[in-house]
Amino acid sequence: MTGVVLAGGRNSRMGRDKASLPWQGSDFLQVILHKLIAVCDELIVVTNTARTEILPNVRYVADIIPQRGPLSGIHAGLVHATSDLVFVTACDMPYLSAAAVNHLRSLSPGWDVVAPGEAEYLEPLFACYRKNCIPLIESLLQQDIRKTQALFPLVRYRQVPLAEMKQFDPQLRFLYNINSPSDYQAALREVNLPATVL
């Protein structure tokens, strides 16, 4: 399985590059990548800006169809991956659980997408995708349809109940996005790290 981290967003709410936010002695991106090493054979970062933290054994690629949001990043990750199965997450989800990722992988045979969710919603940035999603995503992007949720009715997807995912964290923190300075400061307090000036 290939692990893909999306790090190409505009960071408008945070006001700075979220991937490089200090976290647990490193930064968001490196913490996420080091967790994914345990369950992925290959690591890819999708980013549209030059990055200074070039990590060994990590490939950096850009959007192929740019300026279309996370769906474009998922597309780039799938195209560049050497594995048929790709786990996708975002650089602002530092609570990532390798065990939760591995659980999704174990459920993936026979499905195009496997993701946590409830009701009609699937979490698109903590999910496994197969390469056969590529032409469908390309069709959506060419129609300027950017919502990732638009993909799911077009594929065979498995929705993993959130109650089932709570075995890896009762609070489901691995699904949290750190979007704003207040989110970040709250996250630092939760893990007993000192506040950081942004």
N, C-alpha and C positions, 0 to 999 in steps of 0.2 A: 504494500500500500504506500502511496505517496502522500506526504503531509504538505498541505498548502496553507500559507499564512498570507492573508490580504493586508497589505500595508500601504495602499495607494490612495487612501482617502484624503479629503481636503482638510480634515481636522478643524473645521470651522468653529465647532463648539468648544473644543479644548484650547484652541489658540496656539498650539504647537504640535510638533510631531508626536503622536501618541506612542508609536513603536519604541521611541527612545526614552520614555518616562522611567525614572529610576524605580526599581522594584526588586526587593529581596537580594540586594547586593549586585544587581545587574540592571537590566531594563526589561520592559514588557516583551519585546520581540525575542530577546535571547532566552528569557525564562520559558516562553512558550515553545521555542524551538528545542530547547534541551529536554522538555517534557515529551515532545513528539518523537524524539530520537528512540525512545523505548519501544514505540509501536509502529514506526514507519521506516521503510527501507530507503526513502529518498525524501529530501526536504526542499521545498521551493517557496520563495517569497515573491509575491506579485507586488511590484512597486513601480510607480511612475516617476520617482525622484531618485537621484543618486544617494546611496546610503554609505555612511562611513564605516559602519560595523559589518565588514565583510567577514562572515563566519566560514570556517572550513566546512566543506561538504554540503554547502547550501547554495542552491542556484537562485539567482535573482533575475526575474523576467518582468517585462512590462505588459500592460494590456495590449491585446491585438486589435480589439475594437474599443478605442479609448472613450473616456468621458461618458460611460454608461452605468457607473456605480458598481456595487458589489457583484452584480450578475456578470459584468465584463471581467472582473477579477477571477471569478469562478471559471469562466470560459478559458482565460489564459492559463490558469493552473491545470485544467484538464488537458488542454492542447499540449502543454510542455511536459506533462507527467509521462514517465515511462511505464507506470503501472496502470492497469485498467481501473482499479479502485482508488479513489482519491478522497482523503479527508480534508475538509476545508474549514478554517476558522479565521478569526480576525485578530489583528494585532492589539486590540483593546480588550481582550478577554484573558487576562493573566491568570485566572484561577483554573485554567485548563486541567482536566483530570485525564491522565493517560489511561487509567482503567475504564473511564467512561468512553473514551475514544475506541478502545479495544472492544468494548461491548457492542458498539455500533458496527464495527467491522465483523464481529462474530455473527451478526444478524443480517449481513449484507447479501449472502448468496441468493440469487433469484430476484434481486431488486435493483432498480436503477438509482434510487435515492433512499437513504435511511437516515432519519432525523428525529430528535425528540420533538414532541408537540402535544397539543390537545385541541379539541374541537376541530376546526378546519385549518388550524395554523401549524406549520412546521418551522423549526428554528433553522434558517438556511445557512447560518455561519457556525454551526456545530454539527456538521452532517457529512455523510459519505455519499459521493457521486460516482457514477460510472461514465466512462468515455463516450458511451452511446448517447449521452445527453448533449454532446457538442453540437450536432446539427440543429437540435431543437433550440438551444440557447442562441445560436447564431441567427436563427429565424426570428426569434423574439427581439434580439438586439437590432436586427435590420429593420424591424417595424417600430423601433424606438420604444419597445416595451421593456422597462427597466426593473420592474418588480420581480424579485426572485420567486415569489409565491406563484407567479404566472406559469412557471415551469412545471410545477408539481402535478397539475391535472393532465399533463401531456405524457407522463412517465409512470412506470410501475414504482410506487413509493410505499415505504413502510414507515408508519408513524409509531414511534416508541413512546408509550405513555410516560408523562413526567413522573408519575408515582414509581414507575420501574427504574427511572434514572436516579431517584433519590437514594438508592443504595450506595451511590458513589459520593454523594454529598446531600444530606437532608435539606440543605438550603438551596441546592442547585446553583451554587455560585459559579460553577464553570460555564453557565449560560449568561452571566452578567457581562454587559458592555460597560466600560468606563468611558463615558462620553464627554464629561464636563469637568472643570476644575473641582467642583463640589463632589462629584462622584469619586474623583481621584483621592481627595483628602479623606473622604469617608472610608475608602478602601485601605488607605495607609493606616488609619486608626484601627481598623478591624484586624490588621495583621501586626499591630503594635510597632509600626515604623514611624519615624518622625515626619511631621508635615514637611512638604517641599514647596518652595516658592516657585511658581510657574512664571 
